Amino acid sequence: MTDAKETALITGAAKGIGKGIAERLAADGYRVVAMDILPAVDQVAADLRARGHDVSAEVLDIRDRAAVAEMLERYAPFDVIVNNAAITASYPFDEQKEEYFRETFDINVVGTFIVAQEGARRMRNGGRIVNFTSRSFAGAPNMAHYVASKTAVIGLTRAMAIDLSPRDIKVNAIAPGVVNTDMLHDLTQEQQALMLSRQLLGRIGEPEDIARAVAFLTSAENRYITGQVLIVDGGRSLGQGQLPPEESPYD
């Protein structure tokens, strides 16, 4: 449990990973501000309030600095900020449209920067910020726009960690692998089976797996970690895939 009523902001909290993070931090005792451009975030907050948690919903575009600043001012000061909101899609490189490339950066990088900067200005010393990159920063087919944006988030995270260190604000990034969200469900059964076959631990991640990592990085237990990227992908980045039982080195 955290100290009473520390305040945490989670962007992209209407569904998937963001919703899972909101549920976990609310259960850990935070006063949660769940933010999303999707009105469905209102229902997420209502459901959590019905379970006895202190959760507010805000429907905002993270690119709108004035709206973000006004909202943050109403709930300040903050102890935790989780920048989860992002967009993605799949396009071959030679079919990439400049407009979508720019939009991806505008949301995934500039939006993260706006929330982080305005939030840091209203954050207590000793606060914690978690930005979301992706395991795809190491490369992925047909996703040049997304890979580039998520690589930029890593650079932003490292620079923020340096600049905010005099205030003991710890800034880290989480790089999820494949997670059981709407994005996975949009794939064909064959594509999902292929992804599963590549998972070293033999399963797809769940939002709560990512939320556990966020809970640690934003907790009082994290006293000495900043400027780092935690890959949470069930070992997929090792490139092995699941070993058949007969090939396991252990009985």
Order of alpha helices (4+ residues) and beta strands (2+ residues): beta-alpha-beta-alpha-beta-alpha-beta-alpha-alpha-beta-alpha-beta-alpha-alpha-alpha-beta
